[in-house]
Amino acid sequence: MINDAHCHFFSTQFFATLSKQRGRGDSAADLCRELQWDDPGAPEALADRWVSELDTHGVTRTALIASVPGDEASVASAVARHPARFAGFFMADPSADGAVERVTHAITNLGLRGVCLFPAMHHVGLGDARIERIVEAASSSPGTAVFVHCGLLSVGVRKKLGLPSRFDLRLGDPLAVSRLALAFPSVPFIVPHFGAGLFREALMAADVAANVHLDTSSSNSWMRYTPGLTLAQVFRSAVSVTGPSRLLFGTDSSFFPRGWQRGIYDAQKVAATEAGISDTDQERIFGDNFERLFAERAGP
Ligand SMILES: [Zn+2]
């Protein structure tokens, strides 16, 4: 069983939001044409496209991330249409008015399962009381995870569209995630991309807090910050600290026509095998761990 803990749902609303930020009055379809990506259409159509893509590659379930604040409804319709295939995650901006209410609504009424925080993007540190209130809201609904992007943050689509990305990388610190994780031990925390450059800190966080998980997603190009580091070494070190149950396979797939990134899966399978990870433990990493955290629930 393959489950992917990290896919983005690039909906029409997602592109409309980026267009609004750029301020040139383009429609979502205009933006897709400019990017040479497929126009996603209605969320239901995009959800169906994802399902057929997953079927092609033998992927059972994925997390789908609403990738701009305010796009929870798109992912919620995808999940409602294919509850057996998707777990809905969403980006929350803790600096926005009514952020906690939005999060509570998304979790309790829309049935979404992961709150995604991007401290470097939203300029709210992990020690901020606004973050604490959001994590508190997540903790009141068992089965809800908090995803915290740490380390290098680079959003490809923003670059392509020439949107400014004034990210404060100091705010995405896995050590600050460990403090929150210790304060909320029942909440699963996910640090994507092995900490995206802050690998050592991500391992330290996972070592002190048993509810910190790492996702393996993306090309992990942060490895270039440590000369000579290989993906097999990353897998070996990660498993030695987290054990096989707190690593979640992910690709970071996002737009069509590229679709699900099979190449990332293949490279990670090779690396995990090279790292000496047993078949049973690989089954956990590439499928079972996700299922344990995000098993389908009946209704929102
Ligand atoms: Zn991503």
Residues whose N, C-alpha, C, O or C-beta is under 5 A from the ligand:
A	BS01	ZN	D252
